[in-house]
Structure formats: structure tokens, C-alpha cells
Amino acid sequence: MKLFKRHNNVLPGFGVTLGFTVFYLSVIVLIPLSALVFRTMGLTWGEFITTVTAPRVLASYKVTFGAALIAASINAVFGVLVAWVLVRYKFPGRRIVDALVDLPFALPTAVAGITLATIYSSNGWVGRYLEPLGIKVAFTPLGITLAMTFIGLPFVVRTVQPVIEEIEVELEEAAVCLGASRWQTLYRVIFPVLLPSILTGFALSFARGVGEYGSIIFIAGNMPMVSEITPLLIITKLEQFDYRGATAIACVMLLTSFLMLLVVNLLQKWSRRYAE
Amino acid sequence: MSIKIENISKQFGTFTALGNVTLSIPSGELVALLGPSGSGKTTLLRIIAGLETPDSGKILFNGEDTTCSHVRERSVGFVFQHYALFKHMTVFDNVAFGLSVRPKSTRPSKAEIRDKVNDLLRLVQLESMGNRYPAQLSGGQRQRIALARALAVEPQVLLLDEPFGALDAQVRAELRRWLRKLHDEIHVTSVFVTHDQEEALEVADRIVVMNKGKIEQAGTPDQVYEHPANPFVLNFLGNVNLFHGRLSQPGSGLHAADGADDNAVSYVRSHDIEIDRNQQDATSLRAEITYIQKLGPAVRVTLAIDGNTGYVEAELTRDVFQNLGLKQGESVFVRPRQVRVFVEDYQI
């Protein structure tokens, strides 16, 4: 029996492209990930549970996922604002600001980490003014959130920006003709149109935050139970040649991230229910 | 509500969209702004709505100056060419939008809104579509929903920007008749923009012909069609042939050599040209049929007049065409039934 019905398509290429996609995803994504799982299989169930629920590990989940969620939420708000300003207003230096948004993409993460740590440390440019106010950024979870916000911003801006560009001015005009105030137009007409892209940007920013290592370790301080992120724990385990322990934690991260992205995807589908 | 437009001008950079336009629209009329693209008709509509501000001039609603009042306060219903429906809302929510955004003190109750919306959906004959999303409707249905949405706020003025422009021919014709009927029922002062002369002639009480930011003529469909004020209006409303020189009314002939009338141009509508095998009188001109085109109920015959460069197009009914049994390449006589003469310095 044939697996797929033969498509009588004018534009050929379905078979070839599907084949390539499966092959490519296997080589690039699936094989390394399955190796991860296989490696973990070396542990007994009991050992696995003990490894992934050790207090230090649990604390690191909280720090990593918590900070990533907060950072992604911050980006979801301010990234949209940045995208809005970049699309809707013409001001001198707009192109430069537009280019600046991509900087976190391009900058080596270690550079970003060192820079942030220097600026926000107690004698840094910004840190010295925050310190007397009782706000400690460097070497605390706050610093981790800051680093994640920094590296996640372009994801939100770049996913939302094209959608804002596509919004027809007519929609806003129609709303205002019908008597809607500016605020009502924003949250009843424009926001629902942007929501799917905001969710995508949020998911990407969150995923990046969870997986981030380079920029965070410099500013985090890496104090066990307080400001230690999970990726760092994995590295630590690797350095101690505890490969199974490292992969076990990695598996938990993988699963959690996957589930969260799945939820975001479902939310996104729901927010686009009108398009079908 | 009557609308008065006084000396409105609008400039976009170096382009003059409107130059000193004055127009008055009596209460309850359905007026068409007709003109080619770039004639300023949409700009004028948007200025009436308050979506655009004029550089100078005044807009009066019922004699009251509204030039500076905000769109929200003008109580206009605006229908866009591409519907501008809110895609993420159901048809019901789209129509209810104008009512549900009102401040609490003037907002009708949920039940009142529901009744009102259902009434409107019935008016536009889409009662059963309330739960659908705009993406699930056809173009004609979407435009009717857009109209219902605009009517929900009980506007004093209804403005339609090429409302049928994005629809196919059959739906367009149907919606036109429907709009006319609707207007006869609700009698709200309405202005619609179109570049389709047929649409304007069929639907409007009054037609305002615009060109290059100016009003060329305003009047009833009969007035602008039967008594065009200038060659532009004549040319824009229907196919027209032009003869350089004064082509006299039936009784004489083509006197192109008439020195005093060198600048005169004669215009004959294509359905005002008669074709005959025999010479009727002195106004008949000998011509050769170069091309025959059948256009459904009508037949368009292209002729080359002897001793005259350029071609003349005549439009005959299928009956007349069949009775004459015309053939391509045949030599016949043409005779203009009605001629309009304008002096050349008013060039199109």
C-alpha cells in the first residue's frame, strides 16, 4: 500500500522536498536528540529521578525557566512597542535603531555577558547608581533575566514588525469612523491581529532564553541554589565526566521546552481561529 | 442631513488633489462622485468623512461648520472599497462594533445590541451569517456586512468609497440595484465614489463629474448625460466620436473647410450614429466598414470615413445590425443623429 496518495500537482517536487526535509531534520535534529535520550537510558529510573530532582538541579530549573518566562514577557511588551515605533513613525536615525535591534543576534554572547556584567556590577556605569537604591543586578537572578531580555528582544521585534507593516490603515479608519477611541482601536482591532505574531516572538524569545549560556554565566554569578542556570549545571556535570547525569538533565530541559513551545503553538493556533 | 462643501482645497506635496471645490448635497440624496483615477473624488469623500483635513475651505453639515471636528463626532458611516472588515471578529461582532465601543452611558444593553444587529443583518439579507468570520464570506457578502456595520451607528451621512470596485460584474450589478433600493428605504444622505459611469447613471440621484481636482459638472443623471457641460463630461459618460470641424445637425454635412470653425470639435455618441446603405441627405457620409465587434446585446461597428483620417465607432442594436446585414469591408453611409459642438480651446 502506498503511504501517501499520489498528488496530481502541476507544480512537482512534493516527493523530493518531503524526502529531503525528513533526511535533513533527521541528521540535524533528530539523531543528536535521540543520542541524548539513548545516553540517558544508561541510568536506571531511580538514578534518573534522583539526578533530575536534586535540590540544586530543581533550583536551577526555577531560575532558568522563571527568568526566561519573565524575559520573554518583558520582550513581548517592549518588543512590540519597538516594532510599532519602527514601522509607524519616521524619525531621524530610524534605520540605525532598526539595525541596533539585530545586534543581540550578531554579538558573540560572551561579549554581551561581559559587557552587561561590567555595566551592572556594583562599580559599573549603571550598577553604581542602582546599588544605593538596593537594586543588585549583576550576579543575581535579576541579572540573568536582564541578559535573557537582551538576547531575546530581536525575536519579538522581527516577528511582529512585518505583521504591523501589513495592517491596513483602513482597519483603523473604519474603527474610528464607528466611534472607537484610540485605545479601543488598539486593543480591539490591532492587538488581536498582532497576537499570533506576538506569541511566536514570545516563544522564540523564551526558547532562546532557556538555551542561553554564554551571556548569562558572566552576569549570573553562578551561585548554587540562587543564580545557577541549568545549562551551566550540565556543563559542570560534563566537566566531572558525569555524561549520563548531564544528558538526564538535558532531557528534562528538552521535554519542558518542547511542552512549553507546544502550548504556545496551540495558543497561537487558537488566536488565528478566524483565518480558517 | 445636508452637506455643504465650500472652497475646499487639498495639496499632496506638489500634486493638487482638490482645487477650490464647492458643492452642496441636499439632505436624503444619493450622490455619485464620478471621475477618472486621480480626479480627487476619493480625497473629497475622505475630507467629508474627516479622515483627511483640507488645506483650506469649509465643510458644513446641516449648516454647521464641522471642518475641525473629529471623525468620531461627525456621525458618518464609511464603507471602504476593500471592506476593511475586522477579520478576527465574527460577522455579528463586526456589525455590533460601533455600538459596543460606545461609552457606558450611551451604550445600548446587550439585548438591544443583539436585536439591532439582527435587524441589520436581515436588512442586508445575511441573517444566517452572524457566526461566520469575514474570511468565510464572498466579496459581495463582505461588502454588505461592511454596509451593515456602517449603518449600525445610525450615521447622518453614508460615505462609500468605490464600494463595488472589488467585485465581479454580476455581483456588482446586483449590489447596485440593492443599494438603490436600500437608499429608497432608509433615505440617509449618501455619497459614493465611482469611476464607472454606468454605475453612477444607474444608482445616483445626482452625479458630480470630477476631473483633475475640479468639478466639471453636477446634475441629475439625465442632465449630465443629455446636456454635458463640456467635452470631458461628454467623453466620460459613454463612447463618443469626435470630428474636427463643425459637424452640423442633420440637414447639412461635414464642413471641415469652414474657416471660422477651425477650432470647433464635433462630438457624436456612438449610439447616435446611423448606418444606412443609401444616402439619406446631405449629412450622410460615405464610409467603409473596417471592423465588426459583437458585444452581447449590442454590435460595435468601426468605420473609416472617406476623405477623413481616423475611425468612427457606431453602436447598433443586434436587431438593426441583423436587418442591415452588414459585412466587413462594405461601403455604407453614416449619419449622425445628434451632434454636440464644443470649441477647441477646451481640450480634453
Interface residues (C-beta under 8 A of the other chain):
Chain A: E168 E170 L171 E173 A174 A175 V176 C177 L178 G179 A180 S181 Q184 R188 V189 P192 V193 Y274 A275 E276
Chain B: A49 L51 V71 R72 V76 G77 F78 F80 H82 A84 L85 F86 K87 H88 M89 T90 F97 G98 V101 R102 Y133 P134 A135 A146 R149 A150 A152 V153
